[in-house]
Amino acid sequence: MTKAERRAFNQRQHAITRQQAQQDRGPRGVAELWWDQARKLAGDRADQGDEAAWSDLAVTLKNYCDRYGQ
């Protein structure tokens, strides 16, 4: 296994372990897991030159706040 493959494997294992722990916390834990994943994806996409990912996340969060903020 190459260094990159090993790193990817370790990241997947960590994600699985973290997902299980967060699910044990109920809906709040799952939401926090998704929030972390969304920020990571938006940041990764921005690093690749796709600023639209942050804009899309911002719109999604605005819609959520508009729905539940009243």
C-alpha positions in Angstrom: 0.0 0.0 0.0 1.4 3.4 -1.0 1.6 6.3 1.5 -1.3 8.0 -0.2 -3.4 4.8 -0.1 -2.6 4.3 3.6 -3.5 7.9 4.4 -6.8 7.5 2.5 -7.5 4.3 4.4 -6.8 5.9 7.7 -9.0 8.9 6.9 -11.9 6.5 6.0 -11.5 4.5 9.2 -11.4 7.7 11.3 -14.5 9.0 9.5 -16.4 5.7 10.2 -15.4 5.8 13.9 -16.4 9.4 14.2 -19.7 8.8 12.5 -20.5 6.0 14.9 -19.7 8.2 17.9 -21.7 11.1 16.6 -24.7 8.9 15.8 -24.7 7.8 19.4 -25.3 11.4 20.3 -28.5 11.5 18.3 -29.7 14.1 15.8 -27.4 16.8 17.1 -24.3 14.6 16.7 -25.3 13.7 13.2 -25.9 17.4 12.3 -22.5 18.3 13.7 -21.0 15.6 11.6 -22.7 16.9 8.4 -21.7 20.5 9.3 -18.0 19.4 9.6 -18.2 17.5 6.3 -19.9 20.4 4.5 -17.2 22.8 5.6 -14.5 20.4 4.5 -16.0 19.8 1.1 -16.5 23.6 0.5 -12.9 24.3 1.6 -11.5 21.5 -0.6 -13.5 22.7 -3.6 -12.4 26.3 -3.0 -8.8 25.1 -2.9 -9.5 23.6 -6.4 -10.8 27.0 -7.6 -14.5 26.4 -7.1 -15.8 29.2 -5.0 -19.4 28.3 -5.9 -19.2 25.5 -3.2 -19.0 28.1 -0.4 -21.9 30.1 -2.1 -24.0 27.0 -2.3 -23.4 26.2 1.4 -24.2 29.7 2.4 -27.5 29.6 0.5 -28.4 26.3 2.2 -27.6 27.6 5.6 -29.6 30.8 4.9 -32.6 28.8 3.9 -32.3 26.7 7.1 -32.1 29.9 9.2 -35.0 31.5 7.4 -37.1 28.4 8.0 -36.3 27.9 11.7 -35.3 31.3 12.8 -38.8 32.7 13.3 
